[in-house]
Amino acid sequence: MNNNPLKIAIKGSTQEHLPVEDVIDGVAILKDGSCAMVMQLSSVNFDLLSAREQSALVFAYGGILNSLTFPIQIVIQSNAKDVSSYLDKLKLAEEKEHNPMLKKRIISYRSFIEETVRKNDVLSKSFYIVVPFSLLELGVETVKKSLVPSMGISKKQKKLPYSKEYILEKAKASLEPKKEHIMRLFSRLGLEIRSLNSRELVQLLYKKYNEESFAQQKVQSMDYSAPVVTTRKKQQEQGGKNGRQ
């Protein structure tokens, strides 16, 4: 029997410590049986509005929050913006331009963008509204099961209190009316709002838990049917296999 710890396969995975059990029909099912639906919201350039428009917007936003009878979570995500493709387009436009005056202005504008990117980080912000479905909505017995773990069962082996199908059915019945209500409220502000589908939600979770690797990958080439998190060991093994091929 080989007891060398260096040759023992790593059975643990970061996936086991994440709260997400699965994503089905745009609903994230958590490991304790609760769920969540995520909606993406457009933004408004507040500084460009007049003082009257700003006051009206703040008042309307306060009215939305006061009208809610259920909890929501507002998430703001900032990401570094890659403007290299935009600079390439400017370079191409510069090469195709024959008017000396326009060509000079394109060069000046491209230099300005390059200098701005060098001195400051260009960030893009994404806004999300998370609507939760709690254990209480599954029933008191479910809460008791989650608070009192069974004897002899470890935390990692703990299963969902009910089947995914049953939980998803209950969650949708609760979340769909809430989603429609929120969409109506924010549409009155002139904002675009929509719920994320399963692929987009998995992409958002993958990006959250794999920030370093996500930045090096193209979205089109990613396999979102794979687990949300891949361990570093597996990534290295895959890289080694690709190198040997």
C-alpha contacts under 8 A as a table, 3 or more apart, distances in Angstrom:
res1	aa1	res2	aa2	distance
3	N	7	K	7.93
3	N	8	I	7.51
4	N	7	K	5.58
4	N	8	I	6.66
5	P	8	I	5.14
10	I	13	S	7.87
12	G	16	E	7.29
13	S	16	E	5.63
13	S	17	H	7.58
13	S	230	T	7.95
13	S	231	T	6.34
14	T	17	H	5.48
14	T	18	L	6.81
14	T	229	V	6.78
14	T	230	T	7.61
14	T	231	T	6.52
15	Q	18	L	5.33
15	Q	227	P	7.67
15	Q	228	V	7.26
15	Q	229	V	5.73
15	Q	230	T	7.55
16	E	156	K	6.71
17	H	156	K	7.98
18	L	21	E	7.95
19	P	30	L	5.44
19	P	31	K	5.58
19	P	32	D	7.85
20	V	23	V	7.82
20	V	28	A	6.72
20	V	29	I	6.04
20	V	30	L	4.35
20	V	31	K	5.78
21	E	28	A	7.62
21	E	29	I	5.56
21	E	30	L	5.00
21	E	31	K	4.94
22	D	28	A	6.02
22	D	29	I	5.25
22	D	30	L	7.01
23	V	26	G	6.41
23	V	27	V	5.53
23	V	28	A	4.44
23	V	29	I	5.96
23	V	198	S	6.13
23	V	201	L	7.63
23	V	202	V	7.04
24	I	27	V	5.32
24	I	28	A	6.60
24	I	29	I	7.59
24	I	168	L	7.87
24	I	198	S	6.13
25	D	197	N	6.59
25	D	198	S	5.60
26	G	37	M	6.65
26	G	38	V	7.81
26	G	195	S	7.62
26	G	196	L	6.06
26	G	197	N	4.37
26	G	198	S	4.17
26	G	199	R	7.81
26	G	201	L	6.68
27	V	35	C	6.68
27	V	36	A	5.83
27	V	37	M	5.06
27	V	38	V	7.73
27	V	168	L	7.69
27	V	198	S	7.07
28	A	35	C	5.46
28	A	36	A	5.24
28	A	37	M	6.40
28	A	201	L	7.88
29	I	33	G	6.55
29	I	34	S	6.25
29	I	35	C	4.52
29	I	36	A	6.79
29	I	164	K	7.88
29	I	168	L	7.65
30	L	33	G	5.52
30	L	34	S	5.39
30	L	35	C	5.57
30	L	36	A	7.96
31	K	34	S	7.31
31	K	159	K	7.22
31	K	160	L	6.07
32	D	135	L	7.79
32	D	146	S	6.81
32	D	159	K	7.83
32	D	160	L	6.01
32	D	161	P	7.27
33	G	134	S	7.98
33	G	135	L	6.43
33	G	160	L	5.58
33	G	161	P	6.22
33	G	162	Y	7.46
33	G	167	I	6.92
34	S	132	P	7.57
34	S	133	F	5.56
34	S	134	S	4.90
34	S	135	L	5.22
35	C	132	P	5.89
35	C	133	F	4.85
35	C	134	S	6.70
35	C	171	A	6.63
36	A	130	V	6.51
36	A	131	V	5.55
36	A	132	P	4.28
36	A	133	F	5.68
37	M	130	V	5.75
37	M	131	V	5.21
37	M	132	P	6.48
37	M	175	L	7.15
37	M	195	S	7.43
37	M	196	L	7.85
38	V	128	Y	6.57
38	V	129	I	5.73
38	V	130	V	4.55
38	V	131	V	6.37
38	V	195	S	5.87
38	V	196	L	5.92
38	V	201	L	7.40
39	M	128	Y	5.47
39	M	129	I	5.12
39	M	130	V	6.43
39	M	193	I	6.64
39	M	194	R	5.37
39	M	195	S	3.97
39	M	196	L	5.59
40	Q	126	S	7.59
40	Q	127	F	5.88
40	Q	128	Y	4.47
40	Q	129	I	6.41
40	Q	193	I	5.67
40	Q	194	R	5.61
40	Q	195	S	6.17
40	Q	196	L	6.76
41	L	126	S	7.62
41	L	127	F	5.31
41	L	128	Y	5.70
41	L	129	I	7.24
41	L	191	L	6.96
41	L	192	E	5.92
41	L	193	I	4.53
41	L	194	R	6.88
42	S	126	S	7.75
42	S	127	F	6.80
42	S	191	L	5.68
42	S	192	E	5.23
42	S	193	I	6.39
43	S	127	F	7.42
43	S	191	L	6.86
44	V	191	L	7.78
45	N	48	L	5.72
45	N	49	L	7.18
46	F	49	L	5.51
46	F	54	Q	6.74
47	D	50	S	7.90
49	L	52	R	7.93
49	L	53	E	5.73
49	L	54	Q	5.92
50	S	53	E	5.12
50	S	54	Q	6.10
51	A	54	Q	5.09
51	A	55	S	6.24
52	R	55	S	5.23
52	R	56	A	6.23
53	E	56	A	5.07
53	E	57	L	6.08
54	Q	57	L	5.12
54	Q	58	V	6.19
55	S	58	V	5.20
55	S	59	F	6.09
56	A	59	F	5.12
56	A	60	A	6.09
57	L	60	A	5.12
57	L	61	Y	6.07
57	L	189	L	7.27
58	V	61	Y	5.09
58	V	62	G	6.14
59	F	62	G	5.15
59	F	63	G	6.25
60	A	63	G	4.98
60	A	64	I	6.36
60	A	189	L	7.32
61	Y	64	I	5.10
61	Y	65	L	6.51
61	Y	189	L	7.95
62	G	65	L	5.24
62	G	66	N	6.19
63	G	66	N	5.13
63	G	67	S	6.12
64	I	67	S	5.22
64	I	68	L	6.65
64	I	185	L	6.40
64	I	186	F	7.71
65	L	68	L	5.56
68	L	71	P	7.39
71	P	131	V	7.04
71	P	132	P	7.27
72	I	129	I	6.69
72	I	130	V	5.68
72	I	131	V	5.00
72	I	132	P	6.75
73	Q	129	I	5.66
73	Q	130	V	4.91
73	Q	131	V	6.64
74	I	127	F	7.33
74	I	128	Y	5.86
74	I	129	I	4.72
74	I	130	V	6.35
75	V	127	F	5.89
75	V	128	Y	5.04
75	V	129	I	6.24
75	V	130	V	7.49
76	I	125	K	6.72
76	I	126	S	5.80
76	I	127	F	4.76
76	I	128	Y	6.42
77	Q	125	K	5.56
77	Q	126	S	5.13
77	Q	127	F	6.48
78	S	123	L	6.24
78	S	124	S	5.73
78	S	125	K	4.53
78	S	126	S	6.51
79	N	123	L	5.41
79	N	124	S	5.35
79	N	125	K	6.40
80	A	121	D	6.73
80	A	122	V	5.84
80	A	123	L	4.58
80	A	124	S	6.38
81	K	121	D	7.82
81	K	122	V	5.30
81	K	123	L	5.15
81	K	124	S	5.91
82	D	85	S	7.46
82	D	122	V	7.74
83	V	86	Y	5.17
83	V	87	L	6.32
84	S	87	L	5.09
84	S	88	D	6.21
85	S	88	D	4.98
85	S	89	K	6.34
86	Y	89	K	5.12
86	Y	90	L	6.40
87	L	90	L	5.03
87	L	91	K	6.18
87	L	110	R	6.69
87	L	113	I	7.88
87	L	114	E	7.86
88	D	91	K	4.98
88	D	92	L	6.19
89	K	92	L	5.04
89	K	93	A	6.12
90	L	93	A	5.01
90	L	94	E	6.05
90	L	106	I	6.97
90	L	110	R	6.51
91	K	94	E	5.02
91	K	95	E	6.36
91	K	110	R	7.66
92	L	95	E	5.17
92	L	96	K	6.33
93	A	96	K	5.16
93	A	97	E	6.05
93	A	106	I	7.76
94	E	97	E	5.31
94	E	103	K	5.63
94	E	106	I	6.06
94	E	107	I	6.82
97	E	100	P	7.75
97	E	102	L	7.14
97	E	103	K	5.77
98	H	102	L	7.95
98	H	103	K	6.93
99	N	102	L	5.42
99	N	103	K	5.98
100	P	103	K	5.01
100	P	104	K	6.08
101	M	104	K	5.21
101	M	105	R	6.43
102	L	105	R	5.08
102	L	106	I	6.23
103	K	106	I	5.18
103	K	107	I	6.30
104	K	107	I	5.17
104	K	108	S	6.21
105	R	108	S	4.98
105	R	109	Y	6.05
106	I	109	Y	5.07
106	I	110	R	6.04
107	I	110	R	5.15
107	I	111	S	6.15
108	S	111	S	5.17
108	S	112	F	6.23
109	Y	112	F	5.00
109	Y	113	I	6.33
110	R	113	I	5.14
110	R	114	E	6.20
111	S	114	E	5.10
111	S	115	E	6.10
112	F	115	E	5.19
112	F	116	T	6.13
113	I	116	T	5.08
113	I	117	V	6.18
114	E	117	V	5.22
114	E	118	R	6.22
115	E	118	R	5.07
115	E	119	K	6.33
116	T	119	K	5.32
116	T	120	N	5.92
117	V	120	N	5.27
117	V	121	D	6.10
117	V	122	V	6.42
118	R	121	D	7.59
131	V	175	L	7.14
131	V	178	K	7.64
131	V	179	K	7.57
132	P	175	L	7.67
133	F	137	E	6.91
133	F	171	A	6.10
133	F	174	S	7.21
133	F	175	L	6.89
134	S	137	E	5.62
134	S	138	L	7.35
135	L	138	L	5.24
135	L	139	G	6.86
135	L	142	T	6.65
135	L	143	V	6.03
136	L	139	G	5.25
136	L	140	V	6.12
136	L	142	T	7.53
136	L	143	V	6.48
138	L	142	T	6.31
138	L	167	I	7.70
138	L	170	K	7.22
139	G	142	T	5.49
139	G	143	V	6.88
140	V	143	V	5.20
140	V	144	K	6.43
141	E	144	K	5.07
141	E	145	K	6.31
142	T	145	K	5.11
142	T	146	S	6.37
142	T	161	P	6.40
143	V	146	S	5.14
143	V	147	L	6.16
144	K	147	L	5.17
144	K	148	V	5.97
145	K	148	V	5.39
145	K	149	P	6.44
145	K	161	P	7.12
146	S	149	P	6.27
146	S	161	P	7.59
149	P	153	I	7.32
150	S	153	I	5.78
153	I	157	Q	6.20
153	I	158	K	6.57
154	S	157	Q	5.29
154	S	158	K	6.38
155	K	158	K	5.25
160	L	163	S	6.75
160	L	164	K	7.69
162	Y	166	Y	6.50
162	Y	167	I	6.45
163	S	166	Y	5.36
163	S	167	I	6.30
164	K	167	I	5.13
164	K	168	L	5.86
165	E	168	L	5.16
165	E	169	E	6.13
166	Y	169	E	5.16
166	Y	170	K	6.33
167	I	170	K	5.24
167	I	171	A	5.97
168	L	171	A	4.99
168	L	172	K	5.99
169	E	172	K	5.36
169	E	173	A	6.32
170	K	173	A	5.24
170	K	174	S	6.49
171	A	174	S	5.24
171	A	175	L	5.85
172	K	175	L	5.00
172	K	176	E	5.56
173	A	176	E	6.01
173	A	177	P	7.42
174	S	177	P	6.43
174	S	178	K	6.97
175	L	178	K	5.14
175	L	179	K	6.01
176	E	179	K	5.04
176	E	180	E	6.28
177	P	180	E	5.18
177	P	181	H	6.16
178	K	181	H	5.08
178	K	182	I	6.22
179	K	182	I	5.25
179	K	183	M	6.16
179	K	195	S	7.87
180	E	183	M	5.12
180	E	184	R	6.28
181	H	184	R	5.29
181	H	185	L	6.35
182	I	185	L	5.11
182	I	186	F	6.23
183	M	186	F	5.47
183	M	187	S	5.92
183	M	193	I	6.14
183	M	194	R	7.28
184	R	187	S	5.19
184	R	188	R	6.57
185	L	188	R	5.56
185	L	189	L	7.41
186	F	189	L	5.30
186	F	190	G	7.03
186	F	191	L	5.93
186	F	192	E	7.60
186	F	193	I	7.18
187	S	190	G	5.15
187	S	191	L	5.23
187	S	192	E	6.33
187	S	193	I	7.12
188	R	191	L	7.33
196	L	199	R	7.88
196	L	200	E	5.60
196	L	201	L	5.76
197	N	200	E	5.38
197	N	201	L	6.08
198	S	201	L	5.10
198	S	202	V	6.08
199	R	202	V	5.21
199	R	203	Q	6.09
199	R	224	Y	6.65
200	E	203	Q	4.94
200	E	204	L	6.16
201	L	204	L	5.03
201	L	205	L	6.27
202	V	205	L	5.06
202	V	206	Y	5.91
202	V	224	Y	6.50
202	V	228	V	6.86
203	Q	206	Y	5.03
203	Q	207	K	6.02
203	Q	224	Y	6.76
204	L	207	K	5.18
204	L	208	K	6.20
205	L	208	K	4.98
205	L	209	Y	6.29
205	L	228	V	6.82
206	Y	209	Y	5.40
206	Y	210	N	5.70
206	Y	211	E	7.88
206	Y	214	F	7.69
206	Y	228	V	5.24
206	Y	229	V	6.57
207	K	210	N	5.15
207	K	211	E	5.28
207	K	214	F	5.79
208	K	211	E	5.81
209	Y	228	V	7.83
209	Y	229	V	6.71
210	N	213	S	5.56
210	N	214	F	5.79
210	N	229	V	6.92
211	E	214	F	5.20
211	E	215	A	6.37
212	E	215	A	5.59
212	E	216	Q	7.07
213	S	216	Q	5.34
213	S	217	Q	6.58
214	F	217	Q	5.23
214	F	218	K	7.71
215	A	218	K	7.91
217	Q	221	S	7.25
217	Q	222	M	7.22
218	K	221	S	5.52
218	K	222	M	6.74
219	V	222	M	5.47
223	D	226	A	5.81
224	Y	227	P	7.51
224	Y	228	V	7.53
227	P	230	T	6.61
230	T	234	K	6.59
230	T	235	Q	6.84
231	T	234	K	5.35
231	T	235	Q	6.43
232	R	235	Q	5.03
232	R	236	Q	6.22
233	K	236	Q	5.20
233	K	237	E	6.25
234	K	237	E	4.99
234	K	238	Q	6.12
235	Q	238	Q	5.14
235	Q	239	G	6.15
236	Q	239	G	4.99
236	Q	240	G	6.17
237	E	240	G	5.06
237	E	241	K	6.30
238	Q	241	K	5.13
238	Q	242	N	6.24
239	G	242	N	5.17
239	G	243	G	6.20
240	G	243	G	5.07
240	G	244	R	6.35
241	K	244	R	5.22
241	K	245	Q	6.41
242	N	245	Q	5.30
